[in-house]
Amino acid sequence: MEQQPQYIHSDIKRSTFEDRFFKADVLFEDHLLVWLISGETRIVQAGRTYLFGAGETLFFPRHLLASVVSYPKNGVPHQSVSMHLTLSRLKDYYKKNGNPAETLPVAEPAFQAFPQHPLLKSCLASLIPYFDLRENLPDAIASLKIEEAIHILRAIEPVIDYTLANFAEPGKIDLANFMERNYMINMPIEKFGYLTGRSLTTFKRDFKKAFQTTPQKWLTRKRLELAHYHIREKSRKPSEVYLETGFENLSHFGYAFRKQFGYAPTEDI
């Protein structure tokens, strides 16, 4: 079963699925606030893996590059509610409430987790009845709920202004450092170029200077080395690590692993 999204507004949806897992390698175009209702969500970002469960709320900033793998748990489907905090809404919000952008440093995208916070819990509780509507939620009401969520985020995490009030597009950054932190994310090369502030042509040229090889060859090698570490040093199963290391298909992962190391990931050596 594919993920089943139910939109009550273009910026608010509920997602439900019952399959073994649902994986998405994502580049967030908007800030996203996600309430986890049931199931578990595993996030791989900047070389680290995090696990979250029901009752937690996650904030994903725009331009964040991450792998998100969600699972049902104990026979209960994975379910979440997501709210987009678009640039246009945030610009209007800060215009009304004061814009600190000129005095704030540029923040590197990083997700945040808010476990069981009463304000966020109440915000979610007020959204749930709207999913029984037969028509879309009026934009005026949706705007009030989104503005409420922004107020709550700022109340419980004041430094989030560093992120919400930053309307700039990605600038040119250190390519090698960025790739070393994000190689396990399965993303088109064009997206890597965009996030490092480069055209595709410039990205490939700068990449060759930094690593003396092509992006695809380097990405495959790095992902296989990471998978090898998890399997041999951490005693994890191939079925547990292939998604987290940038592979989409277990059989393709097994083939590439054998080609790289001379034996299958399931073999004892």
Buried (B, 14 or more C-beta within 10 A) or exposed (E): EEEEEEBBBEBBBBBBBBEEBBBEBBBBEBBBBBBBBBBBBBBBBBEEBEEBEBBBBBBBBBBBBBBBBBBBEEEEBBBBBBBBBBBEBBBEBBEEEEBEBEEBEEBEBEBBBBEEBEBBBEBBEEBEEBBEEEEEBEEEEBBEBBBBBBBBBBEBBEEBBBBBBBEEEBEEEEBEEBBBBBBBBBBEBEBBBBBBBBEBEBBBEBBEEBBEEEBEEBBBBBBBEBBBEBBEEEEBEBEEBBBBBBBEEEEEBBEBBBEBBEEEBEEEE
